[in-house]
């Protein structure tokens, strides 16, 4: 496969996953704000911090109000990581390699792009309740995943898209856990209260994990949440699961079939996956969750750089592809 084609397919996977994550984060945070007591200040700043774009936001806005945050994260074309930017970049990458996509996949992606553009034209961020829009975006992207699952052959292109999707998902799970655990965590006086429960529920819902967590762990416990979202071997949005799947995709692409590694990206992702496989949640929390997650994000970005170096660096066809936020 040509590196320019692989590059576009890889970034198609990343941008679609980024857009779906942003739509879900905004939807969940909006629901949390409705459930919080009326005398509490709305907490929109952590949502921007979770994306890593707080510096850009502060350069454009004076306060983290609901409308300004929703506009910035969803509809601001000056924000290269916003929902509308991500969907636009996904569509452009898909257009470049359209002959590698099925007709159904292209049509659904094109439909999603125009739906988001109409949302911007209708100023969805100004509405009192924009949840319907973000729910629709989530469903359309998930439908895209379903179409791909059932219509795309498992060749190199498939594995490059999956590789981008799982690396993006690991990054976003680590980011939202880091920010919500440390900023939205209530004071010690509120531990065990309904307010405490609301915050932990919002964190789990941010990664579509609430119902699965309750079935496996029962009561919400900070250590249990960290273990579930970072180390769980079976939940599709845990950091470990995403890295394991991304590593599997890399091996399919290179044909190494589990026998060592053939390039620096395989080596880096294998080392990180192996570390997580034997990490213990008690040791993670004791050593500092923020430091642990920060290290995870640095390593994930390093893996992304090595993938670019190994597969895409010589032929970058879509100018200024947006790298993972540092």
N, C-alpha and C positions, 0 to 999 in steps of 0.2 A: 504494500500500500504506500502511495506517495505520502511524504511527511506533511505536505500542506493539507491533504485530505484528512489524515489522522488528527492533525492539529485542530481542524474545524470540528470534527466529530467529538473530540475530547472536550473542547470548550462548549459545544452544544450541550453536553451532559452537565457541565459545571453551571452554566447560566440557567438552565431549566431548574436545576436543584436549588440554586440561589433564589430564583423568583418564587418558587413554591415555599421555601423557608420564610422569606420576607412576608408573604401573604399570610402564612400561618402565625408568625410572631405578632403581627399587627392585630389579627383577629382575636388571638388569645389575650393579648394585653387589653384590648378594648373590652372584652368580657370581664376581665379582672377589675377594671376600673368601675364597671357597673355594679360589681358585687362588693366593693370596698365601702366602708362606712362613709357617709357624706362629708364628715369633718376631716377626712384625710386628704392630703394633697395628691393629685394624680401623678403617677410615676411613669413618665414617658422618656425621661433621660436615659434610664438603663437600656431601653430598647435600642437607642442610637449607639450607646457604648458597646452593646453586644455585636454590632455590625463592624465596629472598628473605624467608623467614619465620624466620630464626635468632633474632631478638629475641623473637618469641612463644614459640619453643621454649625459650629460656633462662629465660623467665619461668615455665615450667611444669616444667622438668626440670633436674636437676643435672649430668647427664652425657649424652654422645651415644652411648648404647649401642644395639645392634642393635634390640632389642625396642622401646625407647622411640622411636627414629627411625621405625621402620616403623609403629608405632601412630600417631604424630603425622602422618606424611605420608599414611597410607592411611585410618585409621579415626577420627581425632580430629575430632568434630563442632565443637569449639571453634576448630579451624583452618579458616577459610573457604575455603582453597585445597586442603584435603586431597582425596584421591580420593573418599571418601564424600560430602563436601560438594559437590564438582564434579558428581558423578553425580546427586545430589539436586537441585541447582540446574538441571542440564540437563533432568531429568524435569519439574520444575515449569514451566520455560519451555516445554517441549514440550506440557504439559497446557494451558497458556494458549492456545496457537495450534494445538491438536490438529487442527482442521479443515483446517489448511494442510499437515499431514503425511500420508503414506500410511499405511495400516493396518499394513503390515509394519514400517515404521520405528518407529511408536509401540510396537508389541508387543515388538520387540527391545530398545528403550530401556527399557521397563518391566521386561523380563526381566533386563536388565543391572543395573538399580537393585536389584531384589530379590536378585540374586546377591551384590552387594556388601554389602547389609544382612545377609544370612546369614553372610557372611564376618566381619562385625563381631560377630555373635552367637556365632559359633564361636571368636572370639578367634584369628584366623589369625596375628596378630603374635606369639603365644606359641608357635607351632609351630616345631620345629627347622628345617623346610624349607618355607617358604610359597610357593615359586616357582610351583607349579601354579596357585594362586589368581591371581597377577598375570599369568601367561601367559593364563589364561582371560579376564581382564578385557580385556587387549590384543586378543585375538581377537574378543571380542564387539563391541568398539567398531569394530574394523576391518571387521567384518561389517556393522555399522550404516552405515559409509561406503559399502560396496559396495551395500547396499540402496538408499541414497539415490542413488548414481550411476546405478542402473538403473531407478528408479521415480519420480524427482522431475523435474518439468518445469523447464527452464532459464528460469525467470522471475525477478522481483526477489527473491523469497524464497530461491531457490537461491543467488543471488550474495551476499546478506547472510550466509548461513551459511558460505559459502566464505571470505568476507572475514574473519569472526571466526576461522575455523579457521586461515587462513594467517598472520594477525597473531599469534595465540597461538603458533603453531609457530616463527615467526621469533624471538619473544621467548625461548622456551625453548631453542632452539638456541644463541643468543648467550649465555644464562646458563650452560648446562652447559659450553660451551667455555671461558668465562671462568674458572669455578671450577676445573674439572679441569685446565686448562692451567697455572694458577698454584699450585694447592694440591696436586693429586695428582702433579704433575711431580716425578720423583725427583731426587735430588741429581746433580751433574755426574759423580760417581764411578759412577753407575748407568746413564748414557747408553749405549745399545746393548746392555744386558744383557737377559736374559729378563724381569726385573722391569719394566724400562723399556717393553718391548714389551707386557706385560700392561696397564699403565696406558693406553697409547695405544689399545690394542685396546678397552679398556673405554670410553674416551671415544667412539670411533667407534660402538661398539655401542649407546651411550646414545641415539644418534640414528639407529639402524638403518642405519649407513653402512659398516660394516666390509668386507663383501664387495665392494660397489661401489667403495669406495676402492681396495682391493687390485687390482681389475681395471684401474682407470684409472691408478693411480700406482705400483703395485708395492710397493716397500719403504715402510715407515712413516717419514715425515719430518715434523717439527713444522711447517715452512713449508707442506708439502703438505697436512697436515690442516687448517691454518687456511684455506688457499686453497679447499679442497674444501667446508668447512662454512660459509664466509662468502661466497665469490665465485662458486662454481660455477653456471653458467647452466642446468644440466640436472638436478641432483639435487634431488628434491622437498622436502628438508628444509634445504637451504642457505638462509642468510638472504636472499641476493639473489633466489633463485627464489621464495621465499615473498612477498617484497615485490613482485616483478613480477606474481605472480598476484593478490595483494591489490589492486594498482593496476588490473589488468584488470577485477576485479570491481567496483571503484568506478566505472570508466568505463561498464560495462554498466548499473549502477544509475542513473547520472546521464544516460546517453545522450550523453556528450561525444565518444565514438568517436575518441579520440586527438587531437582538435583542441584543444590547450591544456588548461585546467582550468576547472571551473565553481564550485568551492568550496575552502575552506581545507584540507580533508582531502586532496583530489586534489593540490593544490599541494605539501603537505608530503610525501606519499608519493612523488610524482614527483621531487622534489628528492633525497630519500634514495636512491631506486632509481637515479637517474642518477649519484649520487656513487659508489655501490658498483660500478656498471657499469664505471667507469674507474679504480677503486682498484687498487693493486698490492700483492701480499702482502709483498714485501720492504720496501716503505715502511711498511706497517702494523706489521710487527714492529719495524722500526727506530724508529718513533715511539711504540711501546708498545702491545701488544695489549690490555692491560687498559683503557687510556684509550680506545682505539678502540671496544671493545665497550661500554664504559660510555656513550659518546656514542651508539652505536647504540640502546641500550636507552632512553635519554632521548628520542631522536627517535621511536622506536616508540611510547612512551607518549604523546608529543605527538600523533602521528597518531591514536591511539585517542581522545584527548580531543577532537580536532577532529571525528572521526566522530560522537561522542556529541553534540557541539555542533550539527553540521550536520543530523543525522537523528533523534536520540532525545531531546534535552534537554527538550523541552516536555512530553512524555508518557512518564514513567518508570513503567512498570506493575508491575514486579517490584521491590519495595522493596530498597534497599541492594545493588544489583548490585555484585559485587566487581570493582573496577578492577584493571588489570595492576599487579603489584607494582613499586614505584618503584625 
